[in-house]
Amino acid sequence: MKAVARYGTAGVLVLSGVAALAAAPPGSTDAPAGTHAAGPYTGAAEAAGTLAAAARAAAAGITFGACPKSESLPASVRCGSVRVPLDYARPGGRQISLTVSRAKATGKPADRQGALVYNPGGPGASGMFFPMAASVPVWKPLAAAYDLVGYAPRGVGRSAPLSCEDPAQYAKPATTAPIYPSEAFKQKKIAQAKSYAQGCARRTGPALRQYNSLNNARDLDVLRAALGERKLTFMGASYGTYFGALYATLFPSHVRRMVFDSAVDPDPAKIWYRDNLDQSLAFERRWTDFRTWVARHDKTYHLGSDASDVLAAYETARARLADKPEGGVGPAQLQGAFLQAGYYDDVWPATALALSRYLRGDPKPLVKLAAPDPAAAKADENGTAVYTAVECNDADWPADWRVWDADNTALARRAPFETWDNAWMNLPCAYWPAPRQKPLDVRSSDGALPATLILAAERDAATPYPGALELQRRLRGSVLITEKGAGTHGIGGGPNTCVNKYLDDYLLTGRTPVRRAACAPHPLPDPVSLEKRTLPRPRPVL
C-alpha cells in the first residue's frame, strides 16, 4: 500500500464580534434540503455542532508561538492550534487539536486582506509547510496581502494522528508489483487489505468514523472563526478541492474567495471508487507523455527513439530488479518512483536519468530516487492511514471482490501502469468496519456563492480534467482556467505565468474572466546530461 496514486500535491508550491465570526452570515450552516449525508452522525445536529464549535473558537482565537522543531519550519513561521469536536453531533464531547501555521502578511497593514488558508490534498497531507511560500517569488504578491495559513487536518501529523499499523511493518518493502497479478497474488492482497482495515478499527476504535471529508469541511469553518475571519479565503489542491466544494455547499455565505486547484470530480456516484478507476486510466496517458518526452531526448538518455522503446527499457529494469533488488529497490519501488512522473514533469529528467544509468550498470541514481526512507516511515504510515480512513468513510465501496476483480482486470488491459497498484491501495475499503456515509451532493444555486476559481491542467492524471468540468457545472458562477496540453498536478503558483496571473487577479481583486479561459502549456523540462552527477529526489505524493 505504498507507491500508489493519491489526490494531493506536495512541497512548497512553485507552489465583528465573536458571534458574528462564528455564524456569519446567520443561518448559513444548514446544508441544502436533501443533501445531508446519511447516517446517525450527519445532518442538522452537525450543523448546530459546527455553529457551537465556531463560536467557541472565535472566542478563544489561536495563540501563535514558536513552532516545534518537528515541523522543520523557519522562525518566520509561527504555530498554534485550534480545538474542534471529534464528533460534531456532540460538540460538547471529546475535543481534538489541529495544528496551525501562519506567516503574517508582509505588506502594509492597510492592504491586508485577511488569511489565505491552504490545503495540499491527500487525504492525509499536511499543509503546515504553506507559510514558507511567502519566500517564493511567485507567491510574494499574495504573501503581501494575506496571512498565509497552513494546517494539518484531523488525523494528520500532530492533529490527533491516525495509525493503522506499526510503521516498522509499513516500512517493509513490497518488492513485487505485478501488472497482471496471478490469482494467488490477488488472494494475498485481499488478506492484506482485510488485515489493514481491521488494524485501523483496532487502533482507533469508534472514533474512526469521524475521520471523513464532511468533518474536514466543518473543521475548516471552525478554523475560519478561530482566525477571526468573517468569511473564508481558501485554496485547496487536489483532494483539498473536494472538501473545499463540500464547504461551499454547506457554508456558501461563509465563502469570500475560493480556489480549486486540480479538481476532484465531486459527482456522488464517483466518490471514491469510480474516481479511482478514472485516475488509473488517466495515469496511463500521462505515462505515455513521459515516455514520449524521454524518446524525444534519446541522444541524452539512450533509452530509445520511440515511446515503445522506452517502455521496453522500463520493463527490462523491472525484470532485473525482480530478480535482484538494488539497495531496497524492487519493481514496486521502481513503479512508485516513476509514478511521480505522472504527477510532475519537473522530475522527468531525474527519473529518465536514473533509468538510463541503471541499465548501464550504475544503480546509485535509481537507489537515490526510489529507495524507501526509513526516517519517513512514521509519516508515510500516518498519511496512508488518513487517506484510507477518509476515503473508506466517505462513501459506499463495492463489498464484493468479484466487482473489483472484473473492473480492474478490464481496465488493466487498457491502462496497466497504475491500475492494480491503485486497486490494492483502496481495497481495504471493501472490508471497512466503520459505518459508511452518503456523499454530499455538491452544488450551489444562482447567487448563493461569490465567484470561485477552478484551475486545471488538461492532461492531469491524478485529477482528470472532466472533474474540473463537473465541478464548474455544479458550482454556479465558478470560472475555469485550463492549462491546455499540460499535465502537472497542482498548477497554481507553478511555472505557468498565465495561470498565475489569473490566480493573483482573483485572490487580490476578485476579478475573473466571464466563464472560462485557457493558457498555453508551460515549457517541458530540459533533459539532464548523463555527465551530471546530482539527482533531486522526487517529491512525496499524498
TATATA-V925894 format. One line per field, one symbol per residue. ss: DSSP state (~ for helix, > for strand, _ for the rest). phi: phi as a letter, one per 30 degrees, with the letter a starting at -180 (. if undefined). psi: psi as a letter, one per 20 degrees, with the letter a starting at -180 (. if undefined). Layout:
ss=???
phi=???
psi=???
//
This chain:
ss=______>>_________~~~~~~____________________~~~~~~~~~~~~~~~~~____>>__~~~______>>>>>>>>__~~~____>>>>>>>>>_____~~~__>>>>>>_>>___>___~~~~~~_~~~~~~~~~>>>>>>>______________~~~~____________~~~~~~~~~~~~~~~~~~~~~~~~~~~~__~~~~~~~~~~~~~~_____>>>>>>_~~~~~~~~~~~~_~~~>>>>>>>___________~~~~~~~~~~~~~~~~~~~~~~~~_~~~~_____~~~~~~~~~~~~~~~~~__>__>_~~~~~~~~~~~~~_~~~~~~~~~~~~~~~____~~~~~~~___~~~~~~~~~~~~~~~~~~~~~______~~~~~~~~~~~~~~____~~~~~~~~~~~~~_____________________>>>>>________~~~~~~~~~____>>>>>_____________~~~~~~~~~~~~~______>>>>_______________________
phi=.cdbdbcacbiddc..deddddbdddicccdeeicdddkdbbjdddddddddddddddddibccbddeeddhcdddccbaabcbdebddbdcdecbccdbbacdecddedcdcjcccbbdjkejcccedeeddecdedcdedddcbdcbcacdejchcchdcbcadeddedddcdcaddbdddddddddddddddddddddddciededdcaddddddeddddedddicdbccbbccheeddddddedddbedcdcbbccciddddeedcdcddedddddddddddddedddddddcddcchcjcbeddddddddddedddddbebhicceddedddddeddcbddcedddddddddedcjcdedddddcddcedcedddddddddedddddddadbecceddedddddddddcbdebeddddddcdeddbdddddccedddabceidcdeccccacdcecdbeeeddddddddcdidbcccddicbdcicdicdcddedddddedddbidbddbbabbddddddddcddddccbdddddcb
psi=lfnrprnqrqrpp..crghhhhjprqjjjpqqpjiqqqrikqbhhhghhggghhgghhhhapopaqqqhhilqrhipqqaqppqpgoiimijbpqqppqqqppqpiaqhiipjbpopqpibdqiqqjhighiihipghihhhhhhqpoprrorphpdjnmqqpirphhghippniqmphnqrhggghghgggggggghhggghhbhihiinrhghhgghhhhggghikphqpoqopqchhhgighgghghlhjipfqppoonppojphiioighhhghghghhgghhhgghggghhlhhghljqjqhhghghgghggggghhhnqokjoahghghgghhhhhgpiijgghggggggggijjnighgghgiqqohijgghgggghgggggghhhhrqqpiohhggggghgghhhhmhgighhhghhihhhhkphqqrrpqqnprqrpihqrpqppppphkpghnqhhhgggghhhopjqppppopjrjqonipjbiohgghghgggghhiiqrrggqqqqqqqqqqqqpqiiqiqpqqqqqp.
//
